[in-house]
């Protein structure tokens, strides 16, 4: 999801129809699934960021993003994404 022009942004709609714009920090392919590390778009520098990890799943043939319910899966994916982000920072 990364491109040479910078971060990717996406708009998601929740069950109530509210729209949220998110900035995708990183994606991870793990155990045949795709995970995204996202923050609210427009987060200010210096502001403590709350990173959310979402899982892409297919429902009725459409990809949707959902929270990770399994605590072990969340911890494993979180650590892998943070390692990946750290490696990217070291390369810059």
C-alpha positions in Angstrom: 0.0 0.0 0.0 3.0 2.3 0.2 4.0 4.3 -2.8 6.8 6.7 -3.6 4.8 9.8 -2.9 4.3 9.1 0.8 1.6 7.6 3.0 -1.7 6.2 1.8 -5.0 7.5 3.1 -8.3 5.7 3.2 -11.9 6.5 4.3 -13.8 3.9 6.1 -17.5 3.9 7.1 -18.6 2.3 10.4 -21.8 0.4 11.1 -23.6 3.7 11.9 -22.6 5.3 8.6 -20.0 7.6 10.2 -16.9 8.2 8.0 -13.3 8.3 9.2 -10.2 9.1 7.3 -7.2 7.1 8.2 -3.5 7.2 7.3 -2.0 3.8 6.6 1.4 3.6 8.2 2.2 0.0 7.2 0.8 -3.2 5.9 1.7 -6.7 6.9 1.0 -10.0 5.2 1.1 -12.7 7.9 -0.4 -16.2 7.9 -2.3 -15.6 4.7 -4.0 -12.4 6.1 -3.4 -8.7 5.5 -3.1 -6.3 8.5 -2.9 -2.5 8.4 -1.4 -0.2 11.0 -3.4 3.1 10.8 -3.8 6.4 12.6 -6.4 9.1 12.3 -5.6 11.3 9.3 -4.3 14.7 10.1 -2.7 13.7 13.4 -0.4 16.5 14.5 3.4 16.0 14.8 4.3 15.9 18.5 0.9 14.6 19.4 0.9 11.1 20.9 -0.4 8.8 18.2 -2.8 6.0 18.8 -1.9 3.3 16.3 -4.7 0.9 15.4 -4.1 -2.5 13.9 -6.9 -3.7 11.6 -7.3 -7.0 9.8 -8.6 -7.2 6.2 -11.2 -10.0 5.8 -13.6 -10.8 3.0 -17.3 -10.7 3.7 -19.7 -11.4 0.8 -16.8 -11.1 -1.6 -16.0 -7.6 -0.4 -12.9 -6.7 1.7 -13.7 -5.2 5.1 -11.5 -4.0 7.9 -12.1 -5.3 11.4 -10.6 -5.3 14.9 -8.5 -8.2 15.9 -10.4 -10.2 18.6 -7.7 -12.7 19.5 -5.2 -11.2 22.0 -2.3 -13.4 20.9 -2.9 -12.7 17.2 -3.0 -8.9 18.0 0.2 -9.0 20.1 2.1 -11.0 17.4 0.9 -8.8 14.5 1.6 -5.6 16.5 5.2 -6.7 17.2 5.8 -7.6 13.6 4.4 -4.3 12.3 6.4 -2.3 14.9 9.6 -4.2 13.9 8.8 -3.5 10.2 8.3 0.2 10.9 11.5 0.4 12.9 13.4 -1.2 10.1 11.9 1.3 7.6 13.1 4.2 9.9 16.6 2.8 10.1 16.8 2.7 6.3 15.9 6.4 5.9 
